[in-house]
């Protein structure tokens, strides 16, 4: 059963693409986050930090693989520490 509010791999990818990040159509959350972090390192991606902050408030409706990619790849790329993101460990 699918829920419209669920932040799944496709929704995560689409949100990153909306920021202008070039991602393969079949990119999984980890690959999407890795490529977004690489692009951000080359040239800051406007809106990425806002998106990461917004997603951080929606953990209850986020698939685990998206949450993991967000923590491992994007929060690190934005210089956020794990201790400041204790909610992501749930």
N, CA, C and O of each residue as an XYZ file, in Angstrom:
360
protein
N       0.829     -1.168      0.000
C       0.000      0.000      0.000
C       0.885      1.248      0.000
O       1.791      1.359      0.826
N       0.639      2.171     -0.899
C       1.418      3.398     -1.003
C       0.668      4.548     -0.332
O      -0.558      4.644     -0.399
N       1.423      5.392      0.296
C       0.872      6.580      0.932
C       1.385      7.804      0.197
O       2.581      7.899     -0.080
N       0.509      8.739     -0.122
C       0.883      9.929     -0.873
C       1.906     10.781     -0.122
O       2.728     11.448     -0.750
N       1.867     10.767      1.201
C       2.741     11.620      1.986
C       4.132     11.024      2.191
O       5.037     11.723      2.646
N       4.315      9.769      1.870
C       5.562      9.070      2.125
C       6.698      9.634      1.275
O       6.561      9.767      0.059
N       7.804      9.961      1.909
C       8.984     10.413      1.176
C       9.785      9.174      0.820
O      10.525      8.625      1.636
N       9.614      8.752     -0.422
C      10.301      7.558     -0.897
C      11.459      7.961     -1.807
O      11.749      9.146     -1.969
N      12.105      6.981     -2.388
C      13.278      7.224     -3.227
C      12.961      8.160     -4.384
O      13.747      9.058     -4.686
N      11.832      7.963     -5.028
C      11.472      8.786     -6.182
C      11.180     10.233     -5.766
O      11.601     11.172     -6.441
N      10.467     10.405     -4.669
C      10.173     11.748     -4.184
C      11.466     12.476     -3.807
O      11.639     13.650     -4.133
N      12.356     11.784     -3.129
C      13.655     12.344     -2.741
C      14.428     12.780     -3.976
O      14.954     13.891     -4.024
N      14.495     11.914     -4.965
C      15.189     12.209     -6.211
C      14.568     13.417     -6.904
O      15.282     14.312     -7.356
N      13.248     13.443     -6.987
C      12.549     14.546     -7.655
C      12.809     15.882     -6.957
O      12.952     16.910     -7.620
N      12.870     15.873     -5.637
C      13.149     17.111     -4.899
C      14.553     17.619     -5.194
O      14.769     18.827     -5.294
N      15.506     16.704     -5.333
C      16.873     17.103     -5.669
C      16.957     17.616     -7.103
O      17.634     18.609     -7.370
N      16.279     16.951     -8.017
C      16.258     17.377     -9.421
C      15.627     18.769     -9.529
O      16.070     19.582    -10.341
N      14.610     19.050     -8.730
C      13.954     20.360     -8.750
C      14.923     21.485     -8.369
O      14.695     22.645     -8.712
N      15.996     21.142     -7.666
C      17.019     22.121     -7.312
C      18.055     22.293     -8.426
O      18.973     23.105     -8.310
N      17.896     21.521     -9.504
C      18.825     21.616    -10.621
C      19.942     20.592    -10.590
O      20.905     20.696    -11.350
N      19.822     19.610     -9.723
C      20.842     18.558     -9.619
C      20.545     17.497    -10.672
O      19.429     16.985    -10.758
N      21.549     17.179    -11.462
C      21.398     16.192    -12.530
C      21.567     14.794    -11.956
O      22.645     14.438    -11.480
N      20.503     14.004    -12.000
C      20.520     12.645    -11.456
C      19.954     11.663    -12.459
O      19.033     12.001    -13.203
N      20.492     10.439    -12.494
C      19.905      9.404    -13.353
C      18.474      9.079    -12.907
O      18.146      9.178    -11.725
N      17.652      8.701    -13.845
C      16.253      8.397    -13.548
C      16.107      7.240    -12.569
O      15.124      7.173    -11.830
N      17.070      6.336    -12.556
C      16.976      5.160    -11.689
C      17.852      5.265    -10.432
O      18.123      4.258     -9.777
N      18.289      6.472    -10.102
C      19.173      6.653     -8.944
C      18.454      6.297     -7.646
O      17.330      6.736     -7.406
N      19.123      5.492     -6.811
C      18.563      5.173     -5.495
C      18.888      6.333     -4.548
O      19.650      7.225     -4.920
N      18.331      6.341     -3.341
C      18.564      7.466     -2.431
C      20.037      7.735     -2.144
O      20.455      8.892     -2.100
N      20.830      6.681     -1.948
C      22.240      6.896     -1.644
C      22.962      7.533     -2.822
O      23.735      8.474     -2.641
N      22.719      7.033     -4.018
C      23.351      7.602     -5.209
C      22.888      9.038     -5.432
O      23.695      9.907     -5.763
N      21.600      9.289     -5.252
C      21.068     10.649     -5.407
C      21.746     11.602     -4.436
O      22.175     12.688     -4.826
N      21.845     11.205     -3.184
C      22.466     12.055     -2.163
C      23.958     12.235     -2.436
O      24.495     13.328     -2.258
N      24.622     11.172     -2.864
C      26.061     11.254     -3.161
C      26.317     12.225     -4.302
O      27.208     13.070     -4.212
N      25.546     12.112     -5.367
C      25.721     12.996     -6.512
C      25.363     14.439     -6.167
O      26.016     15.370     -6.638
N      24.338     14.627     -5.352
C      23.970     15.970     -4.910
C      25.087     16.580     -4.072
O      25.409     17.758     -4.224
N      25.674     15.782     -3.192
C      26.778     16.264     -2.351
C      27.984     16.627     -3.209
O      28.646     17.632     -2.948
N      28.279     15.825     -4.227
C      29.400     16.123     -5.118
C      29.168     17.428     -5.866
O      30.071     18.257     -5.980
N      27.957     17.606     -6.373
C      27.651     18.830     -7.102
C      27.732     20.034     -6.161
O      28.231     21.092     -6.544
N      27.247     19.872     -4.943
C      27.292     20.957     -3.965
C      28.738     21.319     -3.621
O      29.046     22.491     -3.403
N      29.617     20.332     -3.571
C      31.027     20.583     -3.275
C      31.703     21.370     -4.403
O      32.579     22.196     -4.148
N      31.297     21.113     -5.638
C      31.867     21.827     -6.790
C      31.354     23.257     -6.862
O      32.112     24.191     -7.124
N      30.065     23.415     -6.629
C      29.422     24.722     -6.716
C      28.154     24.650     -5.870
O      27.258     23.852     -6.145
N      28.089     25.478     -4.857
C      26.961     25.423     -3.917
C      25.626     25.351     -4.646
O      25.373     26.121     -5.572
N      24.789     24.434     -4.230
C      23.466     24.250     -4.820
C      22.467     25.091     -4.024
O      22.182     24.784     -2.867
N      21.935     26.148     -4.638
C      20.955     26.966     -3.928
C      19.745     26.130     -3.516
O      19.190     25.380     -4.319
N      19.352     26.269     -2.273
C      18.177     25.574     -1.772
C      18.455     24.215     -1.158
O      17.570     23.640     -0.523
N      19.659     23.685     -1.328
C      19.941     22.347     -0.804
C      19.865     22.322      0.714
O      19.281     21.404      1.289
N      20.437     23.303      1.356
C      20.403     23.295      2.816
C      18.982     23.471      3.337
O      18.626     22.892      4.364
N      18.169     24.258      2.646
C      16.759     24.419      3.028
C      16.006     23.098      2.860
O      15.208     22.720      3.717
N      16.263     22.402      1.755
C      15.618     21.112      1.521
C      16.005     20.112      2.599
O      15.144     19.408      3.127
N      17.280     20.039      2.930
C      17.751     19.101      3.951
C      17.087     19.419      5.291
O      16.669     18.510      6.008
N      16.990     20.690      5.627
C      16.333     21.088      6.877
C      14.855     20.706      6.859
O      14.327     20.211      7.855
N      14.193     20.933      5.735
C      12.775     20.583      5.600
C      12.573     19.071      5.737
O      11.681     18.614      6.451
N      13.406     18.315      5.048
C      13.289     16.855      5.137
C      13.542     16.367      6.561
O      12.946     15.384      7.000
N      14.419     17.051      7.274
C      14.706     16.683      8.653
C      13.506     16.810      9.576
O      13.479     16.207     10.648
N      12.521     17.585      9.168
C      11.301     17.727      9.972
C      10.243     16.689      9.596
O       9.179     16.636     10.214
N      10.529     15.873      8.596
C       9.543     14.919      8.078
C       9.995     13.469      8.237
O       9.633     12.607      7.437
N      10.779     13.214      9.261
C      11.343     11.878      9.444
C      10.288     10.796      9.619
O      10.515      9.646      9.245
N       9.151     11.145     10.176
C       8.099     10.161     10.421
C       7.485      9.588      9.159
O       6.887      8.512      9.190
N       7.627     10.297      8.048
C       7.057      9.819      6.787
C       8.137      9.538      5.745
O       7.867      9.534      4.544
N       9.358      9.306      6.215
C      10.485      9.076      5.327
C      10.912      7.606      5.366
O      11.053      7.019      6.438
N      11.112      7.031      4.195
C      11.606      5.662      4.146
C      13.010      5.607      4.749
O      13.781      6.557      4.613
N      13.341      4.510      5.409
C      14.642      4.396      6.076
C      15.835      4.637      5.162
O      16.811      5.256      5.587
N      15.785      4.165      3.916
C      16.926      4.357      3.019
C      17.104      5.829      2.637
O      18.223      6.272      2.377
N      16.022      6.573      2.604
C      16.114      8.012      2.340
C      16.711      8.711      3.559
O      17.579      9.573      3.417
N      16.258      8.348      4.739
C      16.791      8.926      5.977
C      18.290      8.663      6.095
O      19.054      9.556      6.461
N      18.704      7.453      5.788
C      20.127      7.092      5.850
C      20.945      7.910      4.858
O      22.015      8.408      5.208
N      20.465      8.056      3.637
C      21.176      8.840      2.626
C      21.260     10.307      3.038
O      22.288     10.958      2.852
N      20.185     10.809      3.590
C      20.163     12.194      4.060
C      21.229     12.412      5.120
O      21.970     13.394      5.073
N      21.304     11.503      6.066
C      22.283     11.636      7.152
C      23.707     11.419      6.658
O      24.585     12.244      6.911
N      23.935     10.339      5.970
C      25.300      9.970      5.569
C      25.894     10.903      4.530
O      27.084     11.216      4.584
N      25.096     11.341      3.606
C      25.639     12.093      2.463
C      25.389     13.596      2.545
O      26.328     14.388      2.479
N      24.136     13.985      2.688
C      23.818     15.403      2.558
C      24.126     16.210      3.806
O      24.656     17.317      3.711
N      23.808     15.682      4.953
C      24.135     16.441      6.174
C      25.651     16.599      6.290
O      26.128     17.656      6.704
N      26.396     15.588      5.938
C      27.857     15.671      5.971
C      28.354     16.696      4.950
O      29.263     17.471      5.249
N      27.775     16.710      3.759
C      28.179     17.645      2.718
C      27.910     19.091      3.112
O      28.602     20.007      2.668
N      26.907     19.283      3.940
C      26.557     20.632      4.386
C      27.276     21.008      5.672
O      27.070     22.091      6.218
N      28.125     20.100      6.150
C      28.921     20.387      7.335
C      28.165     20.242      8.641
O      28.606     20.748      9.673
N      27.040     19.562      8.608
C      26.277     19.346      9.833
C      26.822     18.124     10.548
O      27.188     17.135      9.912
N      26.873     18.193     11.850
C      27.411     17.078     12.623
C      26.305     16.131     13.051
O      25.138     16.507     13.165
N      26.700     14.922     13.279
C      25.766     13.890     13.708
C      25.134     14.236     15.051
O      23.950     13.976     15.263
N      25.913     14.820     15.957
C      25.370     15.143     17.277
C      24.273     16.195     17.207
O      23.395     16.234     18.069
N      24.316     17.057     16.179
C      23.265     18.066     16.049
C      22.031     17.511     15.373
O      21.034     18.216     15.215
N      22.091     16.237     14.968
C      20.983     15.621     14.261
C      20.562     14.312     14.908
O      20.386     13.303     14.226
N      20.405     14.331     16.205
C      20.085     13.123     16.945
C      18.794     12.471     16.470
O      18.652     11.253     16.577
N      17.858     13.245     15.952
C      16.593     12.674     15.503
C      16.787     11.718     14.342
O      15.988     10.798     14.167
N      17.812     11.909     13.553
C      18.029     11.033     12.395
C      18.447      9.624     12.796
O      18.395      8.706     11.978
N      18.852      9.448     14.020
C      19.301      8.111     14.452
C      18.154      7.181     14.756
O      18.378      5.995     15.000
N      16.947      7.673     14.751
C      15.782      6.830     15.071
C      15.601      5.758     14.040
O      14.674      4.954     14.141
